[in-house]
Amino acid sequence: MDIVLSGIRSTGKLHLGNYFGALLNFTKMQNESKCYFFIADIHSLTTHPDPKLLHQNVKNVLVDYLAAGIDPEKSVIYVQSDLRETIELYLYLNMHAYMGELAKTASFKEKARKQPENVNAGLLTYPTLMAADILIHNADKVPVGKDQEQHLEMTRKFARRFNNFYGVEYFKEPVAYNFGKELVKIPGLDGSGKMGKSEGNAIYLSDSPKEIEKKVKKALTDSGPSSPNSAKPDYIENLFTILKVVSTPEVVNHYEEQWNKCEIRYGDLKKQLAEDIIKVTTPIRERILEIYNNDDYLRKVTSEGVEKARESASKTIADVREIVGFKKF
């Protein structure tokens, strides 16, 4: 059985893009593979989050994970900082990672540009921490987006380098887990190509119907097509992309015809879109409300989860220490 690992940074709540881009597939994947899902709170420290909000953000992601269908009876769910073995492996991997290659990563360059006053060592070694997350369980597959492909390639490089340096065949070289020929990418409501918290254009799984209606109503539109069967501007295509994942084919076809006939009424389209998003998110939101304040349950999930994660992690660390040459007197 394949070992699959996935993590989400604890920077806030999960949104529609997370759900259709990955979570729906995770619920299927957990029935086929040994799955580890973790909440990457250590990764979030690279941007120095407010200590008062750090635990709250972890809780938000945990609750969203569970409400979206990740089953702690089938999968291992844990908080990254609870698994100290990851931090130890991170240290060992850093001894075989070179500053030059780390500084060339696209994510480091982007973060350094966005936060020039806070270019910390954690940003530089982000790929080695990600590699530690993966290699601590010797994962076979890792679901990643386009922006994480370089980090996964570096994980393979670190695994090869460790194996070659110590003359062993210990670490596997994990591959990307692709849910299909093309990954689902949910666009933002502001006309951009990506839905995300930092972009401020997201519909969250916990949003109320009124919040969803308000956000969809504000989505960027124009005066409509001026000629039949014309191409849609990106910001209009984005609305149709979301419609295709939340609505029935009949609904999508109806609005495609309206567009092609130059009879599109954006008010109707937005009303339909909001209604269908609400249908999708209501069961999740209700589950969120049901378990959010059940601290005993959340504590049980994370405590049992990290113990399950430690079963493989402790073996990895023991093996790595022996390979490196650490011995007790």
LOPAKE-639704 format. One record per residue (C-alpha): residue number from 1; residue in three letters; x, y, z. Coordinates in steps of 0.25 Angstrom, whole numbers, plus 2048, in hexadecimal, padded with zeros to 3 digits. Layout:
# LOPAKE-639704
num,residu,east,north,up
NUM,ALA,X,Y,Z
...
//
This chain:
# LOPAKE-639704
num,residu,east,north,up
1,MET,800,800,800
2,ASP,805,80E,7FC
3,ILE,809,818,807
4,VAL,803,825,804
5,LEU,806,832,80B
6,SER,800,840,80A
7,GLY,801,84D,812
8,ILE,7FA,85A,813
9,ARG,800,866,819
10,SER,7F9,86B,826
11,THR,7F6,879,820
12,GLY,7E7,87A,821
13,LYS,7DB,873,81D
14,LEU,7D9,86A,811
15,HIS,7D2,86F,804
16,LEU,7CB,86A,7F8
17,GLY,7D8,868,7F1
18,ASN,7DD,85F,7FB
19,TYR,7D1,857,7FB
20,PHE,7CF,854,7EC
21,GLY,7DE,855,7EA
22,ALA,7E2,84A,7F4
23,LEU,7D8,847,800
24,LEU,7CE,840,7F7
25,ASN,7D9,837,7F2
26,PHE,7DF,835,7FF
27,THR,7D2,82F,804
28,LYS,7D3,824,7F9
29,MET,7E2,822,7FB
30,GLN,7E1,81F,809
31,ASN,7D9,812,805
32,GLU,7E5,80D,7FC
33,SER,7F2,811,803
34,LYS,7F8,814,810
35,CYS,7F6,823,812
36,TYR,7FD,82D,81B
37,PHE,7F7,83B,81B
38,PHE,7FE,845,824
39,ILE,7FC,854,827
40,ALA,809,85B,824
41,ASP,80A,865,830
42,ILE,819,865,830
43,HIS,819,869,821
44,SER,810,875,825
45,LEU,81B,87B,82E
46,THR,823,87F,822
47,THR,819,88B,821
48,HIS,819,88E,830
49,PRO,80A,88C,832
50,ASP,804,892,83F
51,PRO,806,888,84A
52,LYS,7F8,88B,84F
53,LEU,7F2,886,842
54,LEU,7FB,87A,83F
55,HIS,7F3,870,847
56,GLN,7E6,876,842
57,ASN,7EB,874,833
58,VAL,7EF,866,836
59,LYS,7E2,863,83C
60,ASN,7DB,869,830
61,VAL,7E2,860,826
62,LEU,7E0,854,82F
63,VAL,7D1,856,830
64,ASP,7D0,859,821
65,TYR,7D8,84C,81E
66,LEU,7CE,844,827
67,ALA,7C2,84B,822
68,ALA,7C6,849,813
69,GLY,7C7,83A,815
70,ILE,7D5,836,81A
71,ASP,7D2,82A,823
72,PRO,7DC,828,82F
73,GLU,7D8,81A,82F
74,LYS,7DD,818,821
75,SER,7E8,822,820
76,VAL,7F3,828,82A
77,ILE,7F0,836,82D
78,TYR,7FA,83E,835
79,VAL,800,84C,838
80,GLN,80E,84D,833
81,SER,814,853,83F
82,ASP,80F,847,847
83,LEU,818,83E,840
84,ARG,826,842,845
85,GLU,82D,837,83C
86,THR,82A,840,830
87,ILE,832,84B,836
88,GLU,83E,842,839
89,LEU,83D,83C,82A
90,TYR,83D,84B,825
91,LEU,84A,84E,82D
92,TYR,851,842,827
93,LEU,84C,845,819
94,ASN,851,853,81A
95,MET,85F,84D,81B
96,HIS,85E,848,80D
97,ALA,856,854,807
98,TYR,85F,85F,801
99,MET,85C,86E,802
100,GLY,85E,871,7F3
101,GLU,853,867,7EF
102,LEU,849,86B,7FA
103,ALA,84B,87A,7F6
104,LYS,847,877,7E8
105,THR,839,871,7EB
106,ALA,82E,879,7E5
107,SER,826,879,7F2
108,PHE,832,87F,7FA
109,LYS,834,88A,7EF
110,GLU,825,88D,7F0
111,LYS,824,88E,7FF
112,ALA,831,896,800
113,ARG,82B,8A0,7F6
114,LYS,81E,8A1,7FE
115,GLN,824,8A2,80C
116,PRO,832,8A8,80A
117,GLU,833,8AC,818
118,ASN,831,89D,81D
119,VAL,83A,895,814
120,ASN,83C,88A,81F
121,ALA,844,87D,81F
122,GLY,836,876,820
123,LEU,833,87C,812
124,LEU,840,877,80C
125,THR,83E,869,812
126,TYR,82F,867,80F
127,PRO,832,85C,805
128,THR,83A,854,80F
129,LEU,82F,855,819
130,MET,825,851,80E
131,ALA,82E,845,80B
132,ALA,82F,841,81A
133,ASP,820,841,81A
134,ILE,81F,837,80E
135,LEU,82C,82F,811
136,ILE,828,82D,820
137,HIS,81E,823,81B
138,ASN,825,81F,80F
139,ALA,819,823,807
140,ASP,817,81D,7F9
141,LYS,80E,828,7F4
142,VAL,80B,837,7F7
143,PRO,7FF,83F,7F1
144,VAL,805,84C,7ED
145,GLY,801,858,7E5
146,LYS,809,85E,7DA
147,ASP,810,868,7E4
148,GLN,815,85C,7EC
149,GLU,81B,854,7E1
150,GLN,829,859,7E3
151,HIS,829,856,7F2
152,LEU,825,848,7EF
153,GLU,831,847,7E5
154,MET,83A,84C,7F0
155,THR,834,842,7F9
156,ARG,838,837,7EF
157,LYS,846,83D,7EE
158,PHE,848,83D,7FD
159,ALA,844,82F,7FE
160,ARG,84E,82B,7F3
161,ARG,859,833,7F9
162,PHE,857,82D,807
163,ASN,856,81F,801
164,ASN,863,821,7F8
165,PHE,86B,828,803
166,TYR,869,81D,80D
167,GLY,869,812,803
168,VAL,85B,80D,806
169,GLU,84D,80B,7FF
170,TYR,845,810,80B
171,PHE,83C,81C,806
172,LYS,832,81A,7FB
173,GLU,831,825,7F0
174,PRO,822,82A,7F1
175,VAL,81A,82D,7E5
176,ALA,80F,837,7E3
177,TYR,801,832,7E6
178,ASN,7F9,836,7DA
179,PHE,7EA,834,7DB
180,GLY,7E8,835,7CC
181,LYS,7ED,83A,7C0
182,GLU,7EB,848,7C4
183,LEU,7EA,84D,7D2
184,VAL,7DE,855,7D6
185,LYS,7E1,864,7D8
186,ILE,7D6,86D,7DE
187,PRO,7D8,87B,7DA
188,GLY,7D5,887,7E3
189,LEU,7C9,890,7E2
190,ASP,7D1,89C,7DF
191,GLY,7D5,898,7D1
192,SER,7E2,892,7D5
193,GLY,7E7,884,7D2
194,LYS,7E8,87F,7E0
195,MET,7DF,87F,7EC
196,GLY,7E6,881,7F9
197,LYS,7E6,888,806
198,SER,7F2,891,803
199,GLU,7EB,895,7F6
200,GLY,7DE,899,7FE
201,ASN,7D5,892,7F4
202,ALA,7D1,885,7FB
203,ILE,7C4,87F,7FF
204,TYR,7C7,877,80C
205,LEU,7C1,86A,80F
206,SER,7BC,870,81C
207,ASP,7B5,87C,815
208,SER,7A6,87F,818
209,PRO,79C,87F,80D
210,LYS,79C,88E,80E
211,GLU,7AB,890,80E
212,ILE,7AB,887,801
213,GLU,7A0,88F,7FA
214,LYS,7A7,89C,7FE
215,LYS,7B4,897,7F8
216,VAL,7AF,892,7EB
217,LYS,7A6,89E,7E9
218,LYS,7B3,8A6,7E9
219,ALA,7BA,89D,7DF
220,LEU,7C0,8A5,7D3
221,THR,7B7,8A6,7C7
222,ASP,7B5,8AF,7BB
223,SER,7AA,8B3,7B1
224,GLY,7A9,8A6,7AB
225,PRO,7AD,8A0,79D
226,SER,7AB,8A9,791
227,SER,7AB,89E,786
228,PRO,7A6,88F,786
229,ASN,7AF,884,78A
230,SER,7BA,88D,78E
231,ALA,7C6,88A,798
232,LYS,7C4,88D,7A6
233,PRO,7CD,896,7AE
234,ASP,7D5,88F,7B8
235,TYR,7CD,895,7C4
236,ILE,7C0,890,7BD
237,GLU,7C7,882,7BA
238,ASN,7CA,881,7C9
239,LEU,7BB,882,7CD
240,PHE,7B8,877,7C3
241,THR,7C4,86F,7C8
242,ILE,7BE,86F,7D6
243,LEU,7B0,86D,7D1
244,LYS,7B5,860,7CA
245,VAL,7BA,85A,7D7
246,VAL,7AE,85E,7E0
247,SER,7A2,85D,7D6
248,THR,79B,852,7CD
249,PRO,79F,851,7BF
250,GLU,791,856,7BB
251,VAL,793,863,7C3
252,VAL,7A1,865,7BD
253,ASN,79B,862,7AF
254,HIS,790,86C,7B1
255,TYR,799,878,7B4
256,GLU,7A3,874,7A9
257,GLU,797,875,79F
258,GLN,793,882,7A6
259,TRP,7A2,887,7A4
260,ASN,7A3,883,795
261,LYS,795,889,792
262,CYS,79A,896,799
263,GLU,78E,895,7A2
264,ILE,796,893,7AF
265,ARG,791,899,7BC
266,TYR,79C,89A,7C6
267,GLY,792,89C,7D1
268,ASP,78C,88F,7CE
269,LEU,799,888,7CC
270,LYS,79E,88D,7D9
271,LYS,792,889,7E1
272,GLN,792,87B,7DB
273,LEU,7A1,87A,7DE
274,ALA,79F,87E,7ED
275,GLU,794,874,7EF
276,ASP,79C,869,7E9
277,ILE,7A8,86C,7F2
278,ILE,79F,86D,7FE
279,LYS,79A,85F,7FB
280,VAL,7A8,85A,7FA
281,THR,7AD,861,807
282,THR,7A1,860,810
283,PRO,7A4,851,815
284,ILE,7B2,855,817
285,ARG,7AF,862,81E
286,GLU,7A5,85A,827
287,ARG,7AF,850,82B
288,ILE,7B9,85B,82E
289,LEU,7AF,861,837
290,GLU,7AD,854,83D
291,ILE,7BB,850,841
292,TYR,7C2,85E,842
293,ASN,7C0,85F,851
294,ASN,7C1,851,854
295,ASP,7CF,852,85A
296,ASP,7CF,844,85F
297,TYR,7CD,83E,852
298,LEU,7D7,847,84B
299,ARG,7E2,843,856
300,LYS,7DF,835,854
301,VAL,7E1,836,845
302,THR,7EE,83D,846
303,SER,7F4,835,851
304,GLU,7F0,828,84B
305,GLY,7F5,82D,83E
306,VAL,803,831,842
307,GLU,804,823,849
308,LYS,801,81C,83C
309,ALA,80B,825,835
310,ARG,816,823,83F
311,GLU,815,814,83C
312,SER,81C,816,82E
313,ALA,823,823,832
314,SER,82A,81D,83E
315,LYS,82F,811,835
316,THR,834,81B,82B
317,ILE,83C,823,835
318,ALA,842,817,83B
319,ASP,846,812,82E
320,VAL,84C,81F,829
321,ARG,854,821,836
322,GLU,85A,813,834
323,ILE,85D,816,826
324,VAL,864,823,829
325,GLY,86C,81D,834
326,PHE,866,821,841
327,LYS,869,817,84B
328,LYS,866,816,85A
329,PHE,872,813,864
//
